[in-house]
Amino acid sequence: MDTALLLALGLLAQSLGLSWGVPRRPSTLYPWRRPPALGRVRRAWVIPPISVSENYKGLPYMLVQIRSDKRQPGGVIYSIQGPGVDEEPLGLFSVEKFSGRVFLNAELDREKTSSYRLKVFALDRGGSVLEEPTDLEIVVVDQNDNRPAFVQEVFAGRVLEGAAPGTYVTRAEATDADDPDTDNAALHYSILAQGSPELFSIHERTGEIRTVHVGLDREAVTTYNLTLQVADMSGQGLSATASAIISVDDINDNAPEFTRGKLLMEVTEAVSGVDVGRLEVEDRDLPGSPNWVANVTILEGDPEGHFGIRTDPRTNEGVLSVVKPLDYESHAHYELRVSVQNEAPLQAAPPRAQRGQATVSIRVQDVNEAPVFLENPLRTSLAEGAPPGTFVASFSAQDPDTVQLQRVSYSKDYDPEDWLQVDGATGQIQTRRVLSPASPFLKDGWYRAIVLALDDGSPPRTATGTLSVEILAVNDHAPALAPLAAPSLCSEPERGPGLLLGATDQDLPPHGAPFRFRLSPAEPGLGRNWSLSHVNGTHARLRPRHTLPEGLHRLRLLLQDSGQPPKEREQPLNVTLCRCGLSGACLPGAAALRAGGAGLGLGVLAVALGSAAVLLLLVLLVLLRARFRQRSRDRSLLRGLQDDYLRDNILNYDEQGGGEEDQDAYDISQLRHPWEPVFPSFPPGRPPLRREAPLGRGRPQPPRAPPASPADIAGFIRDGLQAADCDPSVPPYDTALIYDYEGEGSVAGTLSSPVSSVGEEDQDYDYLQDWGPRFARLADLYGHP
């Protein structure tokens, strides 16, 4: 049987606890865990560490040969276990089982694994352990196979210009994967290129970059670009490069200067908030930084503060402007001395500015200025009710121009009540009329107007002045009692709240309230029977002093205001006394009269009656006008009906007289509007008198009510005919008749006319049957068979 197969079977038998029929022993299964034997222990076999270089090319390479002295050569089987054999990475090491030689089968990488620790076993051919398992350590020797690398491609640093030598700027950093305990990882830093002059250095071990010499000037060079190198083996091995960008930060080492030492400018007078000119400034420091921003100030030449200078943030120029209006007449020329500085202070030992100061000459140009009021606004006072022509104030202005005197004229600009008049030449103001105290333009007793002053310059200028007039109240109205709805009192003084009296005054404070209420001393009996108690400034309470008779009582009161001098008025008061219950209200059926009111005398009653009379007169005029219009309308209707409704009149042709005008006719139009009275129409002027009626026109008949139904029309006509027959004012009259006057002809036409029946054949006359027996025959004649 093959030796390898026998070894494998032996190991399997040991793992199962059997050795060719022999029971399993722990020492056989785990030989390296055998408990110590009693007595002296023999020293185990020891294998020293073995070193091998990484990246070795001559493979396979024998590392070591292990040997056991327990058996003759060829009688021992050797095996190894551990990383690189039966553990990852597999296949790196192997051992010849009979010779004990250990071989390297692949290249090693120290950067991955720097050493390997293996277990070595020695067994006899029967599978018994000959030696205790021992460790075999294989150390991988480093080779310079890794190039150093910077941690970043570009290193950035900043340093102030003018920095002292040795000033720290930044630090470069690199790494090397080789063994740090060997020269393979010994790094060395250097600067390959930085331009001229060489202002920076780098520490060869730490990589710190510092300044070397004085001379950093941002205005000359703002950025430095350095090429760095790092090499292992103390600078003799592999190398790598990177960049370092160093920015030079600005300091205020350049003073600002004016581009010109003298400047000439012009500005007009009487203006403010305008720019006069610009002062150009140059500065070599970083634009936009506090080291560059200019701050221009006025040193002298402007004691009254007419000018101001601000800095244009875009151009860094000083902008000179007028902040207070100039006056040509008082100061026509200004000589300003200005200086410029930066917002940030200058650093030590900067170059001295040659043009840090400048002179600005300013000429003031004369213009036509507006007049100036001597007092504006002008306040004055005037008593209310001042008559027209009262002097108010003299609102005058002066022209400030002294080169050429100009004339000033005055006019009104705002006078809402048109109360004032202004003298155009002198500016004196007077009243035109009496100002009403109730004017809506009186605000808290003040009236406001605006006056204009205009000069005759070129161009003319206008000034505006405000006039405020305080209207002083005058005590010209006495107080009066406020009307009461039902001035009634309890006849017993202990019942009821009494009568609350109030007063009003048309005057404004302080000529109004508080008021003083008194009983008239002209009637001494009032004070014995009545009492007045003060409630507040406008009210008092009236009570009887003792029980007084029920009925109407007439009192006289005196009301006085608080004006200077005070105004007093005697006021009548009618009070009704009545019996009251416990609640203080008049009992029903009390004998007290409920007529009269506080302050309502004969004058008030007369005014009320007069108003009622005027109202009644207006109503009568309206009724008369309506009746006159109705009469005119009736006349026009009668004239129109003479032609269109001739057949509606019934004429009697069996009488002799003065033609159709002397006929006893009846107007059937009354049947259509029986409720409208008939007024005979007469030509304008006096109605004519007929010879047959010496007394002239008779009294017209009163209107009659219309019939309630068509069946009553016959009775309605019968009554009308009877009234007409009995009326002496209508023909025929019982007098001599005139037979030689045939009249002016009939407008009705003859019955024998061939055209008289045209248009009547289609008419329905059956309705005449409803008018009574007298019209039944007429209906038979005209009706259809």
Secondary structure, DSSP 8 states (H G I E B T S, - for coil): --HHHHHHHHHHHHHHTEETTEE--HHHHSGGG----SS----------EEEETT--S-SEEEEE---SSS-TTSEEEEEESBTTTBSSTTSEEE-TTT-EEEE-S---TTT-SEEEEEEEEEETTS-EEEEEEEEEEEEE--S----EESSSEEEEEEETT--TT-EEEE--EE--S-TTSGGG--EEEEEE--SS--EEE-TTT-EEEE-SS---TTT-SEEEEEEEEEHHHHTS-EEEEEEEEEEE--S-S--EES-SEEEEEEESS--SEEEEEE-EE--S-TTSTTT-EEEEEEES-TT--EEEEE-TTT--EEEEESS---TTT--EEEEEEEEEESS---SS----SSSEEEEEEEEE------EESSSSEEEEEETT--TT-EEEE--EE----SS---EEEEEEE-TT--EEE-TTT-EEEESS---TT-TT-BTTEEEEEEEEEE-SSS--EEEEEEEEEEE-------EE---S--EEESSTTSS--EEEEEE-SS-TTSS-S-EEEE-TT-HHHHHHEEEEE-SSSEEEEEESS---SEEEEEEEEEE-S-SS--EEEEEEEEEEE-B-TTSSB-TT-S------TT--HHHHHHHHHHHHHHHHHHHHHHHHHHHHHHHHHHHHHHHHHHH-GGGEE---SS-SSGGGGS--EETHHHHSTTS-------SSS----TT-TT-S----------SSGGGHHHHHHHHHHHHHT-TTSS--SS----S---S--SS--TT-TTTTTTTTT---GGGGGG-HHHHHHHHHHS--
